[in-house]
């Protein structure tokens, strides 16, 4: 009987140890996956923070008189009083108009 008890005890210990090691390995791989996801999300967060900073700088610029003037010139083709507008035409543009 004693050898049978030893075999049973050794089997029980090996089974418990293998279950524990398997679970530990599974958890280690799960932690590695979670760390990857966290790194990706942090990169996305940093990109979005940078975008917000850029937008805040643009808003601050366009609140100034220079920013308003820049916006009026770029988007609405406005000029200040006394300025002259010079239009340049390419030869291709003239041939496209005649068709």
Secondary structure, 3 states (H helix, E strand, C coil): CHHHHHHHHHHHHHHHHHHHHHHHHHHHHHHHHHHHHHHHHHHHHHHHHHHHHHHHHHHHHHCCHHHHHHHHHHHHCCCCCCCCCCCCCCHHHHHHHHC
